[in-house]
Amino acid sequence: MPSKPNFKREPLLDIMEVAAFCGVSDKTVRRWIEAGDLPAAKLGGQWRIRHRDLDAFVIDRMSR
């Protein structure tokens, strides 16, 4: 019997949480997602972002 993948579960952020963390509007976060700058997955009709992807995005923006 094949074993199940061992995914580490982590809470996902929604657009409003990312916007509040970054101090920007939800529209700005949507633009980042649509441009492919901020990785996100659409689950249940809503965008979800992993903490580690947001961290990497912020670090990348700070180093520009």
N, C-alpha and C positions, 0 to 999 in steps of 0.2 A: 504494500500500500504506500503511495507517495506521501511524503510528509508535507505538512503545510509550511509555507514560508514563514520565517520568524521576523515579522515586522515589528519594529519598536513603535508603539503608539505614542503619539504626542498630541496635545490639544491643538486644534486648528483655529486660526483667527479668521474673523470675517472682515469685510471691507471697512466697516465702521471702527473696529478695534485697531486696524492698521492705520487708518486715518487719524485716530486720536493719538496713537503712539508717535506718529510722525509729525503731528501738528499741521495736517493738511486736510483738504476736503475729500469726501468720498469720491468725488468726480476725478480728482487727481490720481487717487489709487486705481480707479478704473482705467485711466489713461495708461498708467504704468503697466497694468496687466495686459491691456489690449496691444501695447507696443512690444510686449514680450520681455520687458525689463524686469518685471516682478513675477516669478513663477506662481501660478495659482491653478486650482482645479475647481470646476463648477460641479458642485454636489447638491442635489436637491434643488436646483435652480438658483443657488447662491454660490458666490465665489468664496473659496477657502484658501488660506495661505498658511504654510508651515512656518513656525518660529525661525527655524534655521534658514529658510529662504529669505525671510524678512531681514534677519541679521546680516546675511551675505549681501543683500541689496543695499542696506544702509552702509556697510563697510565699503562697498564698491563706490557708492556716491561720495563718501567722505574722502576717499583717496584720489578723487579727480582734481 
